[in-house]
């Protein structure tokens, strides 16, 4: 029986409509692939609190979360992940990688140029296809 993980990921957008992408380090599981930053939801933790905690731990910045953007379950060779992607904005600090090899900001139309972790691909596709509505 494979281990099942519930994982939250932040879709953080800046004022230039760019999205934060994180490169998994060579030491991490699924190494050298891109993902949305986040991590495991702890027992008795809600998804928004988990994401706020993970971003503070991983990137050293404070976020405010919005709604759930995308949910997807993906089966890897040794475990099953349910990835809950939540839109978020940075309210304090600048993201700096502590666990990841690199962080970059990319426009939606350029997201497909990266080598994404398989569990993140459906959310990437949803973001690329999402219509950005500008208020006038």
N, CA and C atoms as a LAMMPS dump frame, in Angstrom:
ITEM: TIMESTEP
0
ITEM: NUMBER OF ATOMS
408
ITEM: BOX BOUNDS ff ff ff
-5.0000000000000000e+02 5.0000000000000000e+02
-5.0000000000000000e+02 5.0000000000000000e+02
-5.0000000000000000e+02 5.0000000000000000e+02
ITEM: ATOMS id mol type element x y z
1 1 1 N 0.848 -1.186 0
2 1 2 C 0 0 0
3 1 3 C 0.888 1.243 0
4 2 1 N 0.666 2.094 -0.97
5 2 2 C 1.462 3.314 -1.076
6 2 3 C 1.007 4.34 -0.05
7 3 1 N 1.967 5.113 0.423
8 3 2 C 1.683 6.187 1.362
9 3 3 C 0.968 7.316 0.617
10 4 1 N -0.082 7.877 1.225
11 4 2 C -0.803 9.003 0.631
12 4 3 C -0.43 10.281 1.366
13 5 1 N -0.11 11.318 0.605
14 5 2 C 0.271 12.606 1.164
15 5 3 C -0.704 13.687 0.718
16 6 1 N -1.062 14.549 1.645
17 6 2 C -1.862 15.729 1.328
18 6 3 C -0.898 16.91 1.36
19 7 1 N -0.751 17.564 0.217
20 7 2 C 0.243 18.624 0.06
21 7 3 C -0.433 19.891 -0.449
22 8 1 N -0.014 21.029 0.125
23 8 2 C -0.506 22.33 -0.336
24 8 3 C 0.608 23.015 -1.123
25 9 1 N 0.213 23.779 -2.119
26 9 2 C 1.172 24.528 -2.928
27 9 3 C 0.622 25.923 -3.174
28 10 1 N 1.522 26.902 -3.119
29 10 2 C 1.119 28.296 -3.303
30 10 3 C 1.311 28.729 -4.743
31 11 1 N 0.262 29.302 -5.297
32 11 2 C 0.378 29.967 -6.587
33 11 3 C 0.443 31.445 -6.243
34 12 1 N 1.693 31.933 -6.167
35 12 2 C 1.95 33.308 -5.743
36 12 3 C 2.18 34.158 -6.983
37 13 1 N 1.374 35.197 -7.112
38 13 2 C 1.48 36.084 -8.261
39 13 3 C 1.939 37.455 -7.782
40 14 1 N 2.847 38.077 -8.548
41 14 2 C 3.309 39.41 -8.186
42 14 3 C 2.539 40.482 -8.968
43 15 1 N 2.92 41.732 -8.776
44 15 2 C 2.211 42.852 -9.42
45 15 3 C 2.403 42.885 -10.929
46 16 1 N 3.385 42.148 -11.449
47 16 2 C 3.615 42.081 -12.906
48 16 3 C 2.923 40.864 -13.526
49 17 1 N 2.004 40.256 -12.767
50 17 2 C 1.292 39.053 -13.215
51 17 3 C 2.232 37.899 -13.519
52 18 1 N 3.327 37.816 -12.748
53 18 2 C 4.249 36.691 -12.857
54 18 3 C 3.997 35.751 -11.678
55 19 1 N 4.257 34.467 -11.906
56 19 2 C 3.988 33.432 -10.91
57 19 3 C 5.313 32.859 -10.408
58 20 1 N 5.396 32.666 -9.087
59 20 2 C 6.62 32.155 -8.476
60 20 3 C 6.746 30.649 -8.714
61 21 1 N 7.899 30.25 -9.256
62 21 2 C 8.197 28.848 -9.55
63 21 3 C 9.457 28.463 -8.776
64 22 1 N 9.457 27.251 -8.214
65 22 2 C 10.568 26.791 -7.381
66 22 3 C 11.172 25.516 -7.955
67 23 1 N 12.504 25.491 -8.051
68 23 2 C 13.222 24.324 -8.565
69 23 3 C 13.626 23.427 -7.402
70 24 1 N 13.152 22.187 -7.429
71 24 2 C 13.493 21.22 -6.377
72 24 3 C 14.991 20.938 -6.411
73 25 1 N 15.61 20.883 -5.24
74 25 2 C 17.057 20.656 -5.167
75 25 3 C 17.38 19.201 -5.503
76 26 1 N 18.657 18.924 -5.831
77 26 2 C 19.051 17.55 -6.146
78 26 3 C 18.846 16.581 -4.978
79 27 1 N 18.798 17.105 -3.741
80 27 2 C 18.631 16.254 -2.56
81 27 3 C 17.174 15.897 -2.282
82 28 1 N 16.24 16.607 -2.89
83 28 2 C 14.819 16.372 -2.632
84 28 3 C 14.304 15.194 -3.447
85 29 1 N 13.174 14.622 -2.987
86 29 2 C 12.472 13.632 -3.816
87 29 3 C 12.037 14.359 -5.087
88 30 1 N 11.951 13.656 -6.184
89 30 2 C 11.628 14.263 -7.488
90 30 3 C 12.58 15.446 -7.735
91 31 1 N 13.898 15.169 -7.775
92 31 2 C 14.897 16.242 -7.863
93 31 3 C 14.908 16.979 -9.194
94 32 1 N 15.363 18.231 -9.125
95 32 2 C 15.616 19.066 -10.308
96 32 3 C 14.384 19.271 -11.19
97 33 1 N 13.222 19.26 -10.585
98 33 2 C 11.994 19.556 -11.318
99 33 3 C 11.353 20.774 -10.673
100 34 1 N 10.565 21.487 -11.455
101 34 2 C 9.925 22.702 -10.976
102 34 3 C 8.606 22.372 -10.295
103 35 1 N 8.254 23.209 -9.325
104 35 2 C 6.998 23.037 -8.596
105 35 3 C 6.543 24.387 -8.067
106 36 1 N 5.312 24.407 -7.567
107 36 2 C 4.841 25.548 -6.811
108 36 3 C 5.245 25.285 -5.365
109 37 1 N 5.807 26.274 -4.666
110 37 2 C 6.295 26.034 -3.309
111 37 3 C 5.175 25.68 -2.335
112 38 1 N 5.508 24.879 -1.336
113 38 2 C 4.529 24.46 -0.335
114 38 3 C 5.042 23.24 0.391
115 39 1 N 4.122 22.43 0.897
116 39 2 C 4.547 21.238 1.608
117 39 3 C 3.386 20.471 2.198
118 40 1 N 3.735 19.5 3.039
119 40 2 C 2.738 18.594 3.606
120 40 3 C 1.83 19.295 4.614
121 41 1 N 0.573 18.879 4.603
122 41 2 C -0.395 19.341 5.601
123 41 3 C -0.24 18.426 6.813
124 42 1 N -0.004 19.027 7.981
125 42 2 C 0.145 18.253 9.211
126 42 3 C -1.223 17.805 9.723
127 43 1 N -1.208 16.809 10.606
128 43 2 C -2.439 16.307 11.214
129 43 3 C -3.151 17.455 11.937
130 44 1 N -4.461 17.542 11.772
131 44 2 C -5.309 18.57 12.406
132 44 3 C -4.99 19.995 11.945
133 45 1 N -4.383 20.156 10.771
134 45 2 C -4.056 21.479 10.251
135 45 3 C -4.93 21.745 9.03
136 46 1 N -5.494 22.949 8.94
137 46 2 C -6.275 23.258 7.737
138 46 3 C -5.308 23.67 6.617
139 47 1 N -5.788 23.6 5.378
140 47 2 C -4.894 23.792 4.234
141 47 3 C -4.315 25.205 4.168
142 48 1 N -5.077 26.21 4.57
143 48 2 C -4.575 27.585 4.497
144 48 3 C -3.482 27.819 5.543
145 49 1 N -3.689 27.329 6.772
146 49 2 C -2.665 27.455 7.822
147 49 3 C -1.405 26.694 7.426
148 50 1 N -1.583 25.518 6.837
149 50 2 C -0.437 24.721 6.401
150 50 3 C 0.383 25.476 5.359
151 51 1 N -0.292 26.097 4.408
152 51 2 C 0.414 26.805 3.345
153 51 3 C 1.148 28.028 3.897
154 52 1 N 0.505 28.779 4.774
155 52 2 C 1.146 29.946 5.38
156 52 3 C 2.406 29.506 6.137
157 53 1 N 2.316 28.416 6.893
158 53 2 C 3.464 27.887 7.642
159 53 3 C 4.578 27.438 6.702
160 54 1 N 4.217 26.667 5.686
161 54 2 C 5.226 26.14 4.758
162 54 3 C 5.96 27.261 4.014
163 55 1 N 5.249 28.278 3.56
164 55 2 C 5.892 29.369 2.824
165 55 3 C 6.813 30.158 3.748
166 56 1 N 6.408 30.34 5.004
167 56 2 C 7.274 31.004 5.97
168 56 3 C 8.549 30.18 6.18
169 57 1 N 8.4 28.852 6.33
170 57 2 C 9.556 27.974 6.551
171 57 3 C 10.459 27.873 5.321
172 58 1 N 9.86 27.694 4.144
173 58 2 C 10.634 27.455 2.918
174 58 3 C 11.186 28.711 2.273
175 59 1 N 10.405 29.802 2.311
176 59 2 C 10.775 30.998 1.554
177 59 3 C 11.045 32.219 2.432
178 60 1 N 10.725 32.121 3.727
179 60 2 C 10.994 33.229 4.64
180 60 3 C 10.152 34.463 4.384
181 61 1 N 8.929 34.275 3.9
182 61 2 C 8.047 35.421 3.703
183 61 3 C 6.629 35.077 4.168
184 62 1 N 5.843 36.117 4.337
185 62 2 C 4.474 35.97 4.817
186 62 3 C 3.514 36.121 3.645
187 63 1 N 2.513 35.247 3.616
188 63 2 C 1.507 35.315 2.546
189 63 3 C 0.118 35.414 3.151
190 64 1 N -0.801 35.864 2.331
191 64 2 C -2.219 35.764 2.629
192 64 3 C -2.804 34.866 1.538
193 65 1 N -3.639 33.908 1.945
194 65 2 C -4.178 32.955 0.972
195 65 3 C -5.532 33.402 0.465
196 66 1 N -5.824 32.97 -0.732
197 66 2 C -7.117 33.207 -1.361
198 66 3 C -7.777 31.828 -1.451
199 67 1 N -8.572 31.621 -2.453
200 67 2 C -9.284 30.359 -2.563
201 67 3 C -8.462 29.241 -3.165
202 68 1 N -8.999 28.047 -3.054
203 68 2 C -8.402 26.867 -3.673
204 68 3 C -8.531 27.024 -5.186
205 69 1 N -7.398 26.957 -5.886
206 69 2 C -7.397 27.126 -7.34
207 69 3 C -7.523 25.792 -8.064
208 70 1 N -6.82 24.772 -7.57
209 70 2 C -6.769 23.506 -8.302
210 70 3 C -6.47 22.373 -7.332
211 71 1 N -7.104 21.223 -7.562
212 71 2 C -6.834 20.024 -6.762
213 71 3 C -6.626 18.861 -7.711
214 72 1 N -5.586 18.067 -7.42
215 72 2 C -5.242 16.953 -8.308
216 72 3 C -4.556 15.858 -7.493
217 73 1 N -4.912 14.621 -7.767
218 73 2 C -4.238 13.483 -7.138
219 73 3 C -3.369 12.806 -8.186
220 74 1 N -2.109 12.595 -7.831
221 74 2 C -1.149 11.986 -8.749
222 74 3 C -0.456 10.814 -8.058
223 75 1 N -0.319 9.719 -8.783
224 75 2 C 0.339 8.539 -8.231
225 75 3 C 1.757 8.438 -8.775
226 76 1 N 2.725 8.553 -7.865
227 76 2 C 4.133 8.326 -8.205
228 76 3 C 4.44 6.85 -7.959
229 77 1 N 5.678 6.437 -8.217
230 77 2 C 6.052 5.028 -8.036
231 77 3 C 5.89 4.561 -6.597
232 78 1 N 6.247 5.426 -5.636
233 78 2 C 6.274 4.988 -4.242
234 78 3 C 5.247 5.669 -3.332
235 79 1 N 4.532 6.683 -3.819
236 79 2 C 3.529 7.354 -2.995
237 79 3 C 2.474 8.026 -3.86
238 80 1 N 1.379 8.419 -3.226
239 80 2 C 0.282 9.118 -3.894
240 80 3 C 0.165 10.498 -3.257
241 81 1 N 0.085 11.514 -4.087
242 81 2 C 0.003 12.883 -3.598
243 81 3 C -1.314 13.521 -4.027
244 82 1 N -1.988 14.146 -3.085
245 82 2 C -3.12 15.009 -3.413
246 82 3 C -2.599 16.422 -3.26
247 83 1 N -2.493 17.127 -4.384
248 83 2 C -1.92 18.468 -4.412
249 83 3 C -3.035 19.497 -4.466
250 84 1 N -3.062 20.354 -3.46
251 84 2 C -4.061 21.414 -3.353
252 84 3 C -3.363 22.744 -3.624
253 85 1 N -3.608 23.326 -4.775
254 85 2 C -2.966 24.586 -5.154
255 85 3 C -3.87 25.751 -4.756
256 86 1 N -3.299 26.657 -3.978
257 86 2 C -4.041 27.788 -3.427
258 86 3 C -3.392 29.075 -3.904
259 87 1 N -4.2 30.008 -4.378
260 87 2 C -3.663 31.297 -4.784
261 87 3 C -3.285 32.089 -3.543
262 88 1 N -2.198 32.833 -3.653
263 88 2 C -1.702 33.593 -2.508
264 88 3 C -0.968 34.845 -2.974
265 89 1 N -0.848 35.794 -2.054
266 89 2 C -0.082 37.026 -2.288
267 89 3 C 0.897 37.195 -1.141
268 90 1 N 2.081 37.715 -1.456
269 90 2 C 3.071 38.005 -0.423
270 90 3 C 2.681 39.307 0.262
271 91 1 N 2.649 39.29 1.59
272 91 2 C 2.33 40.505 2.347
273 91 3 C 3.548 41.065 3.066
274 92 1 N 4.574 40.228 3.288
275 92 2 C 5.767 40.701 3.971
276 92 3 C 6.966 39.844 3.583
277 93 1 N 8.078 40.514 3.276
278 93 2 C 9.304 39.807 2.937
279 93 3 C 9.41 39.512 1.448
280 94 1 N 10.583 39.029 1.07
281 94 2 C 10.839 38.629 -0.315
282 94 3 C 11.224 37.151 -0.294
283 95 1 N 10.644 36.345 -1.186
284 95 2 C 10.953 34.913 -1.159
285 95 3 C 12.427 34.637 -1.447
286 96 1 N 13.007 33.783 -0.607
287 96 2 C 14.395 33.35 -0.781
288 96 3 C 14.428 31.836 -0.601
289 97 1 N 15.11 31.12 -1.492
290 97 2 C 15.117 29.658 -1.386
291 97 3 C 15.952 29.165 -0.206
292 98 1 N 15.366 28.283 0.598
293 98 2 C 16.141 27.637 1.662
294 98 3 C 16.259 26.143 1.369
295 99 1 N 15.194 25.55 0.815
296 99 2 C 15.211 24.133 0.454
297 99 3 C 15.37 23.934 -1.047
298 100 1 N 14.894 24.881 -1.825
299 100 2 C 14.932 24.777 -3.284
300 100 3 C 16.268 25.28 -3.835
301 101 1 N 16.611 24.846 -5.046
302 101 2 C 17.836 25.292 -5.713
303 101 3 C 17.702 26.708 -6.236
304 102 1 N 16.479 27.054 -6.665
305 102 2 C 16.297 28.323 -7.36
306 102 3 C 14.824 28.716 -7.323
307 103 1 N 14.574 30.024 -7.351
308 103 2 C 13.22 30.572 -7.503
309 103 3 C 13.23 31.518 -8.685
310 104 1 N 12.173 31.47 -9.494
311 104 2 C 12.043 32.43 -10.595
312 104 3 C 10.579 32.871 -10.702
313 105 1 N 10.394 34.042 -11.265
314 105 2 C 9.051 34.563 -11.569
315 105 3 C 8.843 34.433 -13.068
316 106 1 N 7.71 33.848 -13.465
317 106 2 C 7.423 33.656 -14.89
318 106 3 C 6.003 34.071 -15.216
319 107 1 N 5.84 34.618 -16.416
320 107 2 C 4.499 34.906 -16.931
321 107 3 C 3.8 33.579 -17.229
322 108 1 N 2.473 33.591 -17.136
323 108 2 C 1.684 32.38 -17.411
324 108 3 C 2.061 31.714 -18.728
325 109 1 N 2.192 32.521 -19.771
326 109 2 C 2.441 31.936 -21.095
327 109 3 C 3.808 31.257 -21.196
328 110 1 N 4.706 31.498 -20.225
329 110 2 C 6.034 30.878 -20.248
330 110 3 C 6.16 29.689 -19.299
331 111 1 N 5.117 29.393 -18.533
332 111 2 C 5.197 28.315 -17.543
333 111 3 C 5.524 26.959 -18.186
334 112 1 N 5.006 26.717 -19.362
335 112 2 C 5.209 25.414 -20.023
336 112 3 C 6.665 25.183 -20.43
337 113 1 N 7.501 26.221 -20.365
338 113 2 C 8.909 26.072 -20.754
339 113 3 C 9.734 25.338 -19.696
340 114 1 N 9.174 25.165 -18.495
341 114 2 C 9.906 24.5 -17.41
342 114 3 C 9.582 23.01 -17.357
343 115 1 N 10.485 22.245 -16.746
344 115 2 C 10.298 20.807 -16.549
345 115 3 C 9.622 20.606 -15.18
346 116 1 N 8.29 20.548 -15.18
347 116 2 C 7.495 20.505 -13.955
348 116 3 C 7.406 19.103 -13.377
349 117 1 N 7.312 19.035 -12.044
350 117 2 C 7.021 17.767 -11.375
351 117 3 C 5.655 17.295 -11.872
352 118 1 N 5.488 16.006 -12.13
353 118 2 C 4.228 15.515 -12.714
354 118 3 C 2.964 15.942 -11.964
355 119 1 N 3.001 15.975 -10.641
356 119 2 C 1.792 16.344 -9.883
357 119 3 C 1.387 17.799 -10.113
358 120 1 N 2.348 18.66 -10.481
359 120 2 C 2.07 20.091 -10.679
360 120 3 C 1.545 20.41 -12.088
361 121 1 N 1.743 19.509 -13.039
362 121 2 C 1.412 19.801 -14.443
363 121 3 C -0.056 20.189 -14.651
364 122 1 N -1.04 19.496 -14.074
365 122 2 C -2.425 19.921 -14.297
366 122 3 C -2.703 21.354 -13.814
367 123 1 N -2.099 21.771 -12.707
368 123 2 C -2.281 23.141 -12.213
369 123 3 C -1.609 24.144 -13.15
370 124 1 N -0.444 23.77 -13.682
371 124 2 C 0.25 24.633 -14.651
372 124 3 C -0.642 24.84 -15.87
373 125 1 N -1.214 23.751 -16.37
374 125 2 C -2.098 23.845 -17.541
375 125 3 C -3.318 24.71 -17.23
376 126 1 N -3.88 24.566 -16.046
377 126 2 C -5.038 25.376 -15.654
378 126 3 C -4.666 26.859 -15.589
379 127 1 N -3.473 27.157 -15.083
380 127 2 C -3.02 28.553 -15.018
381 127 3 C -2.811 29.135 -16.413
382 128 1 N -2.198 28.371 -17.293
383 128 2 C -1.946 28.843 -18.652
384 128 3 C -3.274 29.146 -19.357
385 129 1 N -4.277 28.316 -19.088
386 129 2 C -5.581 28.477 -19.745
387 129 3 C -6.508 29.446 -19.02
388 130 1 N -6.119 29.864 -17.823
389 130 2 C -6.965 30.777 -17.039
390 130 3 C -7.021 32.138 -17.725
391 131 1 N -8.18 32.69 -17.77
392 131 2 C -8.345 34.022 -18.348
393 131 3 C -8.072 35.048 -17.262
394 132 1 N -7.153 35.95 -17.558
395 132 2 C -6.857 37.026 -16.614
396 132 3 C -7.841 38.164 -16.896
397 133 1 N -8.563 38.535 -15.875
398 133 2 C -9.544 39.612 -16.024
399 133 3 C -8.959 40.856 -15.385
400 134 1 N -8.813 41.891 -16.192
401 134 2 C -8.315 43.168 -15.668
402 134 3 C -9.492 44.076 -15.398
403 135 1 N -9.476 44.691 -14.242
404 135 2 C -10.555 45.646 -13.941
405 135 3 C -10.149 47.004 -14.479
406 136 1 N -11.117 47.743 -14.97
407 136 2 C -10.788 49.05 -15.548
408 136 3 C -11.111 50.166 -14.593
